[in-house]
Amino acid sequence: MPVAIITGGSKGLGRALAATLAERGWDLVIDARTAGALQEAGRELAKHGAQVVAVTGDVTEAAHRAALVAAARDLGGLDLLVNNASALGAEPLVGLSELTVEGLRAALETNVVAALGLVREALPLLRAAGAGAVISVSSDAAVEAYPTWGGYGASKAALDQLSAVLGVEEPGLRVWAVDPGDMDTDLYAAAAPDDPGERPDPADVVPGFLRLLDERPASGRYAATELLGTVRIGDVR
């Protein structure tokens, strides 16, 4: 069975993607910082017949990243790494004049530094897979100037650039940065608690991620909203 590591897999987009991959016969390694929610997610995912290893911890810690990769190795290897865990830097979000350097550092540590650390840890298994892939969950805040989203957006812009360079340096892999668009998640609620607008359920954008896995286009940046449409995948950026 193919094996995926999905960080932030206890809820939101990570859990929705994990559930769909489990239905497709993938074995999974998922993580989160909250043990109760993670174990519950693991039990539900295992009902699809998948082997699910739930590892509680924080992706900013090197020992935790090593544990995730070791769990994948025990399952037989690693075909897909999904860098989904994210930090806002401030909850709710604030303008740059109010954003502390500690808050920006926290966003960069989770969204960029930890993602690179996990990629480096996982690269030997991904290379050995023959068709290894890395998906890093980005944001439109990486390319658009939204008030209060500056720190988070800067971290996602940096993640996009890391993904782009990794795709060039590792031509044997597929490396995709994916902007899923606004979703009804705890992260968005924490970022903008005063925004009552309706947003799609994370499960609604999962088919866009599956299209990447099924069609395996060139490494690059993709938007889930376009992947869900009829646009030719080679034209999506």
Long-range contacts (C-beta under 8 A, 24 or more apart in sequence): 1-25, 1-26, 1-27, 1-50, 1-51, 1-75, 1-76, 2-26, 2-27, 2-79, 2-80, 3-27, 3-28, 3-29, 3-72, 3-75, 3-76, 3-77, 3-78, 3-79, 3-80, 4-28, 4-29, 4-78, 4-79, 4-80, 4-81, 4-82, 5-29, 5-30, 5-31, 5-68, 5-69, 5-71, 5-72, 5-78, 5-80, 5-81, 5-82, 5-118, 5-122, 6-30, 6-31, 6-82, 6-84, 7-31, 7-59, 7-68, 7-82, 7-83, 7-84, 7-85, 7-118, 8-32, 8-84, 8-85, 8-86, 9-38, 9-41, 9-54, 9-84, 10-34, 10-37, 10-38, 10-40, 10-41, 10-54, 11-37, 11-41, 11-185, 11-186, 12-183, 12-185, 12-186, 12-187, 12-202, 13-84, 13-137, 13-180, 13-183, 13-185, 13-202, 13-205, 13-206, 14-82, 14-84, 14-85, 15-41, 15-45, 15-202, 16-201, 16-202, 16-203, 16-206, 17-82, 17-84, 17-202, 17-206, 17-209, 18-45, 19-44, 19-45, 19-48, 19-203, 20-203, 20-206, 20-210, 21-50, 21-80, 22-46, 22-48, 22-49, 22-50, 22-52, 23-48, 25-49, 25-50, 26-50, 26-79, 26-80, 27-51, 27-52, 27-75, 27-76, 28-52, 28-53, 29-53, 29-55, 29-68, 29-71, 29-72, 29-75, 30-54, 30-55, 31-55, 31-56, 31-57, 31-59, 31-64, 31-68, 31-85, 32-56, 32-85, 33-57, 33-58, 51-75, 59-85, 59-110, 59-114, 59-115, 59-117, 59-118, 60-109, 60-110, 60-113, 60-114, 62-117, 65-114, 65-117, 65-118, 65-121, 66-121, 68-118, 68-121, 69-118, 69-121, 69-122, 69-125, 72-122, 72-125, 73-125, 77-125, 77-128, 77-129, 78-122, 78-125, 78-126, 78-129, 78-132, 79-126, 79-129, 79-131, 79-132, 79-133, 80-132, 80-133, 80-134, 80-135, 80-213, 81-118, 81-119, 81-122, 81-126, 81-132, 81-133, 81-134, 81-135, 82-134, 82-135, 82-136, 82-137, 83-115, 83-118, 83-119, 83-134, 83-135, 83-136, 83-137, 83-159, 84-135, 84-137, 85-110, 85-114, 86-110, 86-111, 86-137, 86-152, 86-187, 87-111, 87-155, 88-151, 88-152, 88-187, 88-190, 88-191, 89-151, 89-152, 89-155, 90-151, 91-190, 91-191, 92-148, 92-190, 92-191, 92-192, 92-193, 92-194, 93-148, 93-149, 93-151, 93-152, 93-191, 93-192, 94-148, 95-147, 95-148, 95-150, 96-150, 96-151, 99-150, 99-151, 103-151, 104-151, 104-154, 104-155, 107-151, 107-152, 107-154, 107-155, 108-154, 108-155, 108-158, 110-155, 111-152, 111-155, 111-156, 111-158, 111-159, 112-155, 112-158, 112-159, 112-162, 115-159, 115-162, 116-162, 119-162, 119-166, 123-170, 126-170, 126-173, 127-170, 127-172, 127-173, 131-174, 131-216, 132-172, 132-173, 132-174, 133-173, 133-174, 133-175, 133-176, 133-212, 133-213, 133-216, 134-163, 134-166, 134-173, 134-174, 134-175, 134-176, 135-176, 135-177, 135-178, 135-209, 135-212, 136-160, 136-162, 136-163, 136-175, 136-176, 136-177, 136-178, 137-177, 137-178, 137-180, 138-163, 138-177, 138-178, 138-179, 138-221, 139-179, 139-180, 140-179, 140-181, 140-223, 142-179, 143-179, 148-192, 149-191, 152-191, 160-221, 163-219, 163-221, 164-219, 164-220, 164-221, 166-219, 167-218, 167-219, 167-220, 168-219, 173-219, 174-212, 174-216, 174-217, 174-218, 174-219, 175-219, 176-212, 176-217, 176-219, 176-220, 176-221, 176-222, 177-220, 177-221, 177-222, 178-208, 178-209, 178-212, 178-221, 178-222, 178-223, 178-224, 178-227, 179-221, 179-222, 179-223, 179-224, 180-205, 180-208, 180-224, 181-205, 181-223, 181-224, 181-225
